[in-house]
Every structure is written in structure tokens, then in C-alpha cells.
Amino acid sequence: MTQIKQKSASEIVALARAADRLTARDYIDGLFDTFIECHGDRYFGDDAAIVGGIAKLGQQAVTVIGIQKGRDLTENIETRFGSPTPEGYRKALRLMKQAEKFKRPIITFVNTPGAFCGVEAEERGEGEAIARNLYEMSHLKVPIIAIITGEGGSGGALALAVGNQVWMMEHSIYSILSPEGFATILWKDSSLAAKAADVMKLTATDLLKLQVIDQIIPETVKETGDTLEKEKMLQNLTILLEKKLHDLSQLTEKELVEQRLARFRQY
């Protein structure tokens, strides 16, 4: 039997950032029967980098929130290459609190290099918005499943990833900062990003071993290494989501909160 060559961390970083990677809207369109999008944070405005609303997974009503990257230059400028602003995080929190009120499970799709770092974002309270999400998500009384679908960068990703379950797509990454940033800080040379990726333990395989995440969603066929067809991958993910939501629905509100707090306190 031919042994399948394992991808290096730097190769997975490239795949996680690939322009043809499925976006949050692709997952929403592929996984859910209906989707009613909601807009605005009720304070400042709407953020195109955060897509959220009410959807149906089979017969289950859920709240879905995702960080959207663009497919082309126009959309990438609109979404700042998937970097949310404070109003984006506040929109997400508004939808999560609404989900709690109506007892809907929450599913998030995370793909961001990090929160938007412009001066205007700082002026509107970027740090407070992220911190508020971390606190509020920790105490929501409904099941939360967070899925890292591409890049999971720093607090900008964690602000939508405080879940009872945290999953990663096979070719995604999750870390405190980018390999380029890590290499710049540690070795004063961003060209050593590939070396940094190897030592950062940012791949799904690494993080599953470290128990930072709970499950890896396959993107390739295990036996051959061939890329799974989009429809098959989404079908598999639908089955996993339905099963896990059923399992989480057996927990009381208190158990859901305690399980989530215990999960993150172990770090």
C-alpha cells in the first residue's frame, strides 16, 4: 500500500488561506435548508465580514453566524479580507443573545486572520467588543458548536469560538497569531514563517492531540488522500452537526454552561 505523504504545517497554512476555500456563505448555503439573514448591531452599523441569521438544520431551528472572506477583490475590500470590526462582533452577540432567548442552538463558522486593526475599530471599542463576546458566550444557556473553516487567528477568531464543541476542518489553522507574525517577533524575520508554522502547533492534527479542539472534519479521503467532493464533505458535516446537537440537547442549561466553562478553564 502506498503511504500517503502528510502535509507540512506550512502547506496547511497555504490551504487554509486558499482563495477557492469555502466561505461562510458557502457553508450556510450547503448545510441549511433555509436561512434568514439579519443585519446590524443596533449601535453603529452593519459589518459585511460577519454573516448571521436564523436557519434550519433538518427540522432544527438554529442561529448561524460566520466570518465571511471574499471571493474577489471587491468582496475582500468589503469584508476587509475577513477581519471583523466591533460592530460585527456586536452583531454576532446580538444574534447569540436572541438565540438564547428563543432557545436555539448556535453554530459558528470561523475564518479570519484576526479582528480588523484599523484606528477606527479601536475608536469604536474593538477590544471591549471581543472581550464582551468571550464573557457572554461563556454563559449562554444554549448549545454552541464552533467550526474553524480556514484561518482561526487570535482573539478575532476566539470571539466566535467559545463553544461546547470546537471543530476544525482538516486543512485549517488556529493560533494566537500568524506564522509571519510569530517569526517576526521571535526571529525578527518574517521569511521564516514556514519554520514558525512547524513549531506553533497550529494545525488541526496538532490541536486535537493537545485537546484544544474536539474533532477534525475530513476534507480528504483517508485511504487515498484525494480531495473530498464538496457535496460529500458538506453531507458528512451535516450528519455530524445533527448528531452532536442532539447529544448537547440532552444537557440542562446549567450543564451546558458548566461544560463550556470547564472546557476553556483547562487551558
C-alpha angles and dihedrals in degrees: 000000000000111000113232112234111238115233117245121240091253091052090052090049089056092048092048089055097042115136092228094055116126112268128216090263090052090055092046093050093045101044107036131063095213134012129190109191121216125203139203138025095243089238112064115348149291126304117210090202090071118061116188145155148110121310142165123240102193102309094336120102110219140171112240125197126176140172108237125214120190131252094211139020094270094053092042090055090049092051095034088238091302098312111137125215126219091270089055092056090044090051089052091050092048089055093046092052089048089052090052091050092054094035096243120153115242126230120186131191114204125198114147139125085217142294117312109276101201122131091246090057090054090047090055094050108265094168093048092048092053093044091049091053092051092051097043095044089052090061104037111128097219132077115273126197116185121194124194103213102174126339119011102191124184125291090337088070097036090056087074098030106069093117141150083237127027116194132181132206110240094252099043134103134217123190148136091257142348122288088244091055092045092051092047093052098041103035103014089236123099090191087076091069093119090055090047092051090056094055100037096073091222102144125100091248092053094046094047089055089049090048091236089126131033105215144010118223108216119238095175137048107263096218098048107018090234117148113261116240112256093241093051093048092050091046090054091048092050091055092049093048094049092049095047094046088052090051093048092048088066090066123087121241090257092050092050092054094043092048092050094047092047091049094058098035091063089074 
